[in-house]
């Protein structure tokens, strides 16, 4: 998909930009944002989660739209009575906006989609909307009482979806890897096909032993296993352990609750434990220097810099400034409410599947023991940029039966995509 065609569509249509993992959705979104900025047009990018907001250099849609803890239109109507001044400021912003981008639309529920449409209509928004994501990946999750979970309805089931009249653009050319067999298997898993070909391929990955010269990154479904492996691996290194504490500045004196909620959404650690020789992974994009998911090894640790050897190159990494922003209603420029400074690195012996969002990892082991949500297996395996360095770890019985439980057709999503195509 050429950017010029995307821009021409936006003259008349709202857009739904979709496709599987690694097809270049994020790249195209960043190009679109840069082009709008160069043309002097007003664009704001929102993420359905803290990590997706970071990936598009934006803010969360809950924060931007002033949804608070509202879960539906009825609750929002009640909540809005207390926010008249803030809503007036939001209205000024939306009436000046040319383009609104919402990333990871698969994690937006039908109720939340209706709230977004209501807010845009309420505020007299006249720009265009681009929603980005893949409904075959992680779905929205809604908490019932007593914290039990159930599968929620997708954004495309909302009344708002029809009202937006999205023109759909489906990207199909995988950029992350050129391995054709792997791409075929990924496409089947994405669509819930668990045939003999898929089972045989995944079984080989389970039996595969990676070269002892490679230090893989493990993906787990839970933080418990991630923290345990990172601590264990770091302890084996003889070098001195350095601690880097993030620096927090509450510029606008926001509530501690809001500050904590934002801080918890960041991918970086409050206390980063590092040693010389430790395997790390970059967790942001810094084009020209490193990309999200790029691996390296610590060469040196200084007070104000970390020296990382990655892809044969020494990289001097400085602390990154993460900002919690609001949009100025007059200038549409971001107003910084709080900042956290921390090195954009994580120990790369293990990461949760959730926090691997947007990463391309060269040497990867996917642990399947604690996969618990539809699409997690696909999300995990699709992080691999080199399937020759990909393996699966599974310690329970009857691997084939397990695969049939976690790889299955999603009739709701299948039906939606069939209508689109």
C-alpha positions in Angstrom: 0.0 0.0 0.0 1.5 3.3 -1.1 1.2 6.3 1.1 -0.2 8.4 -1.7 -3.1 6.1 -2.2 -3.8 6.1 1.6 -3.9 9.9 1.5 -6.3 10.0 -1.5 -8.7 7.6 0.4 -8.6 9.9 3.4 -10.0 12.8 1.3 -13.4 11.0 1.4 -13.3 8.1 3.8 -12.6 7.0 7.3 -10.2 4.0 7.1 -9.8 0.6 8.8 -6.2 -0.5 8.3 -5.7 -4.1 9.0 -3.6 -7.2 8.3 -1.6 -9.8 10.2 1.5 -9.3 12.3 4.6 -7.9 10.6 2.8 -6.5 7.5 3.9 -2.9 8.2 0.8 -1.4 9.8 2.8 0.6 12.4 5.3 1.8 9.7 2.5 3.1 7.5 0.8 4.8 10.5 4.1 6.6 11.4 4.5 7.7 7.8 1.0 9.0 7.7 1.5 11.0 10.9 4.8 12.4 9.6 3.1 13.4 6.3 0.2 15.2 8.0 2.7 17.1 10.2 4.7 18.2 7.2 1.5 19.4 5.5 0.7 21.5 8.6 -2.4 19.4 9.3 -3.5 18.4 12.8 -3.2 14.8 13.7 -3.5 12.9 17.0 -2.6 9.3 17.5 -4.3 7.3 20.3 -3.6 3.8 21.6 -6.2 1.4 23.1 -3.5 0.4 25.6 -0.5 2.1 27.2 2.0 0.1 25.1 0.1 0.8 21.8 0.0 4.5 22.7 3.8 4.4 23.1 4.2 2.6 19.8 2.5 5.4 17.9 4.0 8.2 20.1 0.5 9.1 21.3 -1.7 8.9 24.4 -4.4 6.4 25.5 -7.9 6.9 24.1 -9.4 6.7 27.7 -7.2 9.7 28.7 -7.8 11.7 25.6 -11.6 11.2 25.4 -12.1 11.7 29.2 -13.8 8.4 29.6 -12.5 7.8 33.2 -13.8 4.5 34.5 -17.0 4.6 32.4 -17.7 1.3 30.7 -20.7 2.3 28.6 -22.7 5.3 27.4 -25.0 5.4 30.4 -22.1 5.6 32.8 -20.3 8.1 30.6 -23.3 10.4 30.6 -23.3 10.4 34.4 -19.5 10.9 34.6 -19.6 13.8 32.1 -21.7 16.0 34.5 -18.6 16.5 36.6 -16.2 17.3 33.7 -17.8 20.3 31.9 -14.7 22.4 31.8 -12.5 19.6 30.6 -15.1 18.6 28.0 -15.2 22.1 26.7 -11.4 22.0 26.1 -11.7 18.6 24.4 -14.4 20.1 22.1 -11.9 22.8 21.0 -9.3 20.2 20.2 -11.6 17.9 18.2 -13.0 20.8 16.1 -9.5 21.7 15.0 -8.4 18.2 14.3 -7.9 16.9 10.7 -7.1 13.2 11.5 -7.6 10.9 14.5 -5.7 7.6 14.6 -6.7 4.8 17.0 -4.2 1.9 17.2 -4.8 -1.7 18.4 -8.5 -1.5 17.6 -8.9 -5.3 18.3 -8.7 -4.5 22.1 -11.6 -1.9 21.8 -14.9 -3.3 22.9 -18.3 -2.6 21.2 -19.3 -0.4 24.2 -16.1 1.6 24.0 -16.5 2.1 20.2 -19.9 3.5 20.8 -18.5 5.9 23.4 -15.8 7.1 20.9 -18.5 7.8 18.2 -20.7 9.5 20.8 -17.8 11.7 21.9 -16.9 12.7 18.3 -20.5 13.5 17.4 -21.1 15.4 20.7 -18.0 17.6 20.0 -18.7 18.4 16.3 -15.7 16.5 15.0 -15.3 17.0 11.2 -12.0 15.3 10.5 -11.3 11.7 9.4 -10.7 8.6 11.6 -8.2 5.8 11.0 -8.5 2.7 13.1 -5.6 0.2 13.0 -5.3 -3.4 14.1 -6.1 -7.1 13.5 -9.2 -8.6 15.1 -7.5 -12.1 14.9 -5.1 -10.9 17.6 -5.7 -10.0 21.2 -9.4 -9.3 21.9 -10.9 -6.8 24.3 -11.3 -8.1 27.9 -14.0 -6.9 30.2 -14.1 -7.6 33.9 -17.3 -9.0 35.4 -18.1 -8.7 39.0 -15.7 -10.7 41.2 -13.0 -10.2 38.5 -14.1 -13.1 36.4 -13.4 -12.8 32.7 -15.6 -13.3 29.7 -15.1 -12.7 26.0 -16.5 -9.4 25.1 -18.0 -8.2 21.8 -15.6 -6.6 19.3 -15.7 -3.0 18.0 -17.1 -4.1 14.7 -20.3 -5.3 16.5 -21.0 -1.8 17.7 -23.6 0.5 16.1 -20.8 3.0 15.8 -18.8 0.8 13.4 -21.5 1.1 10.7 -21.8 4.8 11.3 -18.1 5.4 10.7 -18.5 3.8 7.2 -14.8 2.7 7.2 -13.1 1.9 3.9 -11.0 -1.2 4.6 -7.4 -1.6 3.6 -5.9 -5.1 4.2 -2.1 -5.4 4.1 -0.9 -8.9 3.2 2.8 -8.6 2.4 4.7 -9.8 5.5 7.8 -7.6 6.1 9.1 -9.1 9.3 10.3 -12.4 7.7 10.8 -13.8 4.2 10.4 -17.4 5.2 7.4 -18.5 3.0 6.6 -21.7 5.0 6.5 -19.7 8.2 4.3 -17.1 6.7 1.8 -19.8 5.5 1.8 -21.4 9.0 1.3 -18.0 10.7 -1.7 -17.2 8.4 -3.3 -20.5 9.3 -2.8 -20.0 13.1 -4.1 -16.4 12.8 -7.3 -17.8 11.3 -7.6 -20.6 13.8 -6.7 -23.4 11.4 -5.2 -26.3 13.3 -4.6 -28.9 10.6 -1.9 -31.6 10.3 0.5 -29.1 8.6 0.2 -26.6 11.5 0.6 -29.4 14.1 3.6 -30.9 12.4 5.3 -27.5 12.1 4.7 -26.5 15.7 5.8 -30.0 16.9 9.1 -29.5 15.2 9.5 -26.1 16.9 8.8 -27.9 20.3 11.5 -30.5 19.6 14.0 -28.0 18.2 17.1 -27.3 20.2 18.5 -23.8 19.4 22.3 -23.5 19.0 24.1 -23.2 22.3 25.8 -20.1 21.0 22.4 -18.3 20.9 20.9 -16.7 24.0 17.2 -16.6 23.3 14.4 -14.4 24.6 11.6 -16.3 26.2 8.0 -15.2 25.9 5.6 -16.1 28.7 2.0 -15.4 29.4 2.6 -14.3 33.0 4.9 -11.9 34.8 5.8 -14.6 37.4 7.8 -16.7 35.0 9.3 -13.6 33.4 10.7 -12.2 36.6 11.9 -15.6 37.8 14.0 -16.3 34.7 15.4 -12.8 34.4 16.6 -12.9 38.1 18.0 -16.4 37.7 20.0 -15.5 34.5 21.3 -12.2 35.9 22.5 -14.0 39.0 24.8 -16.2 36.9 26.9 -13.3 35.7 29.9 -12.5 37.9 30.0 -8.8 37.1 28.8 -6.1 39.5 25.0 -5.4 39.5 24.0 -1.8 38.7 20.6 -0.4 39.7 19.0 2.4 37.6 15.9 4.0 39.2 13.5 5.8 37.0 13.2 9.5 37.7 9.7 10.9 38.1 8.7 14.5 37.8 5.0 15.4 38.4 5.0 18.7 36.5 1.3 19.4 36.7 0.8 18.0 40.2 -1.7 15.3 39.0 -3.1 12.8 41.4 -0.9 10.0 42.6 -3.5 7.5 41.4 -3.3 8.9 37.8 0.4 9.0 37.9 0.7 5.4 39.1 -1.8 4.2 36.5 0.2 5.8 33.7 3.5 4.6 35.1 2.2 1.0 35.3 1.4 1.1 31.6 5.0 1.9 30.5 7.1 -0.9 29.2 10.2 0.1 31.1 11.1 -1.0 34.7 10.9 1.2 37.8 14.2 -0.3 38.9 16.4 -1.6 36.0 18.9 -4.3 37.2 21.8 -4.6 34.8 25.2 -6.3 34.7 28.0 -6.2 32.1 27.4 -9.2 29.9 23.6 -9.2 30.4 21.3 -9.8 27.4 18.9 -6.8 26.8 16.3 -5.8 24.4 15.4 -2.3 23.2 11.8 -1.4 23.9 11.3 1.7 21.8 12.1 2.7 18.3 15.0 5.2 17.8 15.2 5.2 14.0 18.8 5.0 12.7 20.1 3.7 16.0 17.9 0.8 17.1 14.3 -0.6 16.9 11.8 -2.0 19.2 12.7 -5.7 19.8 16.4 -5.4 18.8 18.6 -7.5 21.0 22.1 -6.7 22.4 24.6 -7.4 25.2 25.8 -4.9 27.8 29.4 -3.8 27.3 29.7 -1.1 29.9 27.5 0.7 32.5 28.0 4.3 33.3 25.9 6.7 35.5 24.4 8.5 32.5 24.7 5.9 29.7 24.6 2.2 29.0 26.9 0.8 26.2 25.2 -2.0 24.3 26.7 -4.2 21.6 24.0 -4.9 19.1 24.3 -6.2 15.5 28.0 -5.6 15.5 27.7 -2.0 16.6 28.4 -0.2 19.9 25.4 1.9 20.9 25.5 4.5 23.6 22.1 4.5 25.1 20.8 7.5 27.1 17.8 7.6 29.4 14.6 8.1 27.5 12.0 10.7 28.6 8.5 9.2 28.7 5.8 11.9 28.8 2.2 11.9 30.0 0.6 14.5 27.9 -2.6 16.3 27.3 -3.4 18.3 24.2 -3.6 22.1 24.4 -7.0 23.1 23.1 -5.6 26.3 21.4 -2.4 25.1 19.7 -3.1 21.3 19.6 0.5 20.9 21.0 1.1 18.4 23.8 1.1 19.7 27.3 3.4 17.6 29.5 1.8 16.7 32.8 4.5 14.3 34.1 7.7 12.7 32.9 9.5 9.5 33.7 13.2 9.1 32.7 14.5 5.6 32.3 16.8 3.7 29.9 14.7 2.1 27.1 16.0 -1.4 27.8 14.7 -4.5 29.4 16.5 -7.7 30.4 15.8 -10.0 27.4 16.0 -13.4 28.9 12.2 -13.2 29.3 9.3 -10.9 28.4 5.6 -11.2 28.7 3.7 -11.7 25.5 1.7 -8.6 26.2 4.8 -6.4 26.5 6.3 -7.9 23.3 3.7 -5.9 21.4 5.3 -4.3 18.3 8.6 -6.1 18.8 10.6 -8.1 16.2 12.8 -10.6 18.0 15.6 -12.6 16.3 16.1 -15.5 18.7 12.9 -16.5 20.4 11.5 -19.3 22.6 7.7 -19.2 23.1 6.6 -20.9 26.4 3.0 -22.1 25.9 2.3 -23.3 29.4 0.3 -20.3 30.4 -1.4 -19.1 27.2 -4.8 -18.0 28.4 -6.3 -15.6 25.8 -7.5 -16.1 22.2 -4.8 -15.0 19.8 -1.9 -15.1 22.3 -0.2 -18.1 20.6 -0.3 -16.2 17.3 0.9 -13.0 18.8 3.8 -14.8 20.5 5.1 -16.7 17.5 4.7 -13.8 15.1 7.2 -11.8 17.1 9.9 -13.9 15.5 11.9 -12.2 12.7 13.9 -15.3 12.0 12.0 -18.6 12.3 15.3 -20.5 12.1 16.0 -19.2 15.6 12.5 -19.9 16.9 11.5 -22.7 19.3 8.5 -23.7 21.4 8.6 -24.8 25.1 5.7 -26.8 26.5 6.0 -29.0 29.6 2.5 -30.5 29.8 1.0 -33.6 28.3 -0.6 -34.2 24.9 0.7 -31.3 22.8 -1.8 -31.9 19.9 -4.8 -31.7 22.2 -3.4 -28.5 23.7 -3.0 -27.0 20.2 -6.6 -27.8 19.4 -7.7 -25.9 22.5 -5.8 -22.7 21.7 -6.0 -22.7 17.9 -9.6 -22.6 16.8 -11.7 -20.6 14.4 -13.2 -17.4 15.7 -16.5 -17.5 13.8 -17.3 -13.9 14.7 -14.1 -12.6 13.3 -14.1 -15.0 10.3 -17.5 -13.7 9.3 -16.5 -10.1 9.7 -13.4 -10.5 7.4 -15.2 -12.6 4.9 -17.7 -9.8 4.4 -14.9 -7.3 4.0 -13.1 -9.3 1.4 
